[in-house]
Amino acid sequence: MLLAYNTSLADLDIGLFSDDAKPLANFHHTTSSDDRGVHDRLLAQKTSDLLKELSATSNDISLIAFINGPGSFTGLRIGLSFAKGFAFGRNPAKENVSAAEKLSPVERTLSPFGEVRLAPLLAHQVLLASATSNNPLPANSAILYPGYEKDSVYMSLSETPEKIRYIPIDEVAKMNFAEVVCTPELDFIGIPHRITSIDLHTMAEMALRTEYQISAQSLGNLEPFYGTDFKPNK
């Protein structure tokens, strides 16, 4: 079974998928302006609830896909900590023992047995895959993700979605892109654009590709990705 979730924005999305990425169960929480600690409070609990719906346990999860940047500094840290805690619990190799002993109570929430692999994905890669599933983008297109300030964005080019910059939206308008892809949160940008979202099913399908997967032994130095000129959104 595959677990996918996104903690990079204010809302929380969690989904369970079969080993061939067929949707099994999902959870979405829309966060209000006065709602605090959503990811910390709900990620572990709602994952457990989804497993119970399927009469499954955390032992059934063999692959975890999550957004590892860019986005909310706190949200990304919680998402990565959850994945690390899960993986350390599932991979009790000697080199992981000392690291596992340092996990917080949140990171220790799930501690099943058997190997699990992780797929830390970049938001721009997922947006590109979602946006082009039925309609390819022309060359010289831009992908935008919400930034720390309302009038700024995390931007990459469709040809190089892994190279992400933090810039004012006004600069995007001056660059004369062939097309712009952005999330619903950026529908106000004032330039022609194509709306798409982080889709958990797309994340699950990407996670099945080995180039996006890492093993527990690679977790030690894994950090959220912010790219160049980033201002972490706390």
Secondary structure, DSSP 4 states (H G I P E B T S, - for coil): -EEEEE-SSSSEEEEEE-TT--EEEEEEEPPPTT--SHHHHHHHHHHHHHHHHTT--GGG--EEEEE-SSSBHHHHHHHHHHHHHHHHHH---HHHHHHHHT--TTTTS----S--EEEEE-HHHHHHHHHTSSSPPPSSEEEEEE-SSTTEEEEEETTEEEEEEEEEHHHHHTS--SEEEE-GGGTTSSS--EE----HHHHHHHHTSGGG-B-GGG-TT------BS---B-
